[in-house]
Amino acid sequence: MDGIEMLKLEIYIPVTHFAELQEALRIVGAGVVGNYDSVLSYHPVKGTWRPLAGADPYDGTIGELQEGDEYKVEVRCEAENLTQTLAAIREVHPYEEPLINVIPLL
């Protein structure tokens, strides 16, 4: 990302997988602010999804609307570490298609 040094990641993950995500983010250096690491915030949310034909859902049935408890996790990441951070998230995330928003910080 040209000229952008810091990013904010928003990650939606089942509550059951939060601790694994938190550790994975720490290991790759996401969430470092000054002399602190593991800096992130998380908020309980209710997620919905409907697996379509060809999906291999972690939770749910093809064609049926699902609902579940998730956390929305917000964490800062250096732009130069984005690829490594996304790989670490996907390694511990149970969803076939994790929802991860990457937002440049000015």
C-alpha positions as CSV (number, residue, x, y, z in Angstrom):
1,M,0.0,0.0,0.0
2,D,1.9,3.0,-1.3
3,G,2.6,5.7,1.3
4,I,0.4,3.9,4.0
5,E,2.4,2.7,7.0
6,M,-0.4,1.5,9.3
7,L,-3.6,-0.4,8.8
8,K,-6.6,-1.3,10.9
9,L,-7.9,-4.8,10.6
10,E,-11.4,-5.8,11.4
11,I,-11.8,-9.5,11.8
12,Y,-15.0,-11.4,12.5
13,I,-14.5,-14.7,14.2
14,P,-16.5,-17.1,16.4
15,V,-16.1,-16.4,20.1
16,T,-14.7,-19.9,20.5
17,H,-11.6,-19.1,18.4
18,F,-10.7,-15.7,19.9
19,A,-7.8,-16.8,22.1
20,E,-6.1,-18.6,19.1
21,L,-6.5,-15.4,17.0
22,Q,-5.2,-13.2,19.8
23,E,-2.0,-15.4,20.1
24,A,-1.5,-15.5,16.3
25,L,-1.7,-11.7,16.0
26,R,0.8,-11.4,18.9
27,I,3.2,-13.8,17.2
28,V,3.3,-11.8,13.9
29,G,3.5,-8.4,15.7
30,A,0.1,-7.1,15.0
31,G,-1.3,-4.9,17.8
32,V,2.0,-3.2,18.8
33,V,1.5,0.3,20.0
34,G,4.5,2.0,21.4
35,N,5.9,-0.2,24.2
36,Y,2.9,-2.4,24.3
37,D,1.9,-5.5,22.3
38,S,-1.3,-7.5,22.2
39,V,-3.3,-4.2,21.8
40,L,-6.7,-4.9,20.3
41,S,-10.3,-4.4,21.0
42,Y,-13.2,-6.9,20.5
43,H,-16.9,-6.5,20.6
44,P,-19.6,-9.2,20.7
45,V,-21.7,-9.2,17.5
46,K,-24.3,-11.5,16.0
47,G,-23.4,-12.8,12.5
48,T,-25.6,-14.2,9.8
49,W,-24.7,-16.2,6.7
50,R,-26.2,-18.7,4.2
51,P,-23.9,-21.3,2.7
52,L,-24.5,-21.6,-1.1
53,A,-24.0,-24.6,-3.3
54,G,-20.3,-25.5,-3.4
55,A,-19.6,-24.1,0.0
56,D,-17.9,-26.2,2.8
57,P,-19.3,-24.4,5.8
58,Y,-17.6,-24.6,9.2
59,D,-21.1,-24.1,10.7
60,G,-24.4,-24.4,9.0
61,T,-26.3,-26.2,6.2
62,I,-26.2,-25.4,2.5
63,G,-29.1,-23.2,1.6
64,E,-30.2,-22.4,5.2
65,L,-29.8,-19.0,6.9
66,Q,-27.5,-19.3,9.9
67,E,-26.8,-17.1,12.9
68,G,-24.1,-17.2,15.5
69,D,-22.1,-15.3,18.2
70,E,-18.9,-13.7,16.9
71,Y,-16.4,-11.1,18.0
72,K,-15.5,-8.2,15.8
73,V,-11.8,-7.8,16.5
74,E,-10.0,-4.5,15.7
75,V,-6.2,-4.4,15.6
76,R,-3.5,-2.3,14.1
77,C,-0.9,-3.7,11.7
78,E,2.1,-2.4,9.9
79,A,1.4,-2.3,6.1
80,E,4.7,-4.1,5.4
81,N,3.4,-7.0,7.6
82,L,0.0,-7.3,6.1
83,T,0.6,-10.5,4.0
84,Q,2.1,-12.3,7.0
85,T,-0.7,-11.1,9.3
86,L,-3.4,-12.2,6.9
87,A,-1.8,-15.7,6.6
88,A,-1.6,-16.0,10.4
89,I,-5.3,-15.0,10.7
90,R,-6.4,-17.6,8.1
91,E,-4.3,-20.3,9.8
92,V,-6.4,-20.1,13.0
93,H,-9.7,-18.9,11.5
94,P,-12.3,-21.7,11.1
95,Y,-14.3,-20.1,8.3
96,E,-13.8,-21.1,4.7
97,E,-14.0,-17.4,3.8
98,P,-13.0,-15.3,6.8
99,L,-14.4,-11.7,6.8
100,I,-11.3,-9.4,7.2
101,N,-11.6,-5.7,6.5
102,V,-8.3,-3.9,5.8
103,I,-8.5,-0.2,6.4
104,P,-5.6,2.2,5.7
105,L,-4.8,4.6,8.6
106,L,-3.6,8.1,7.6
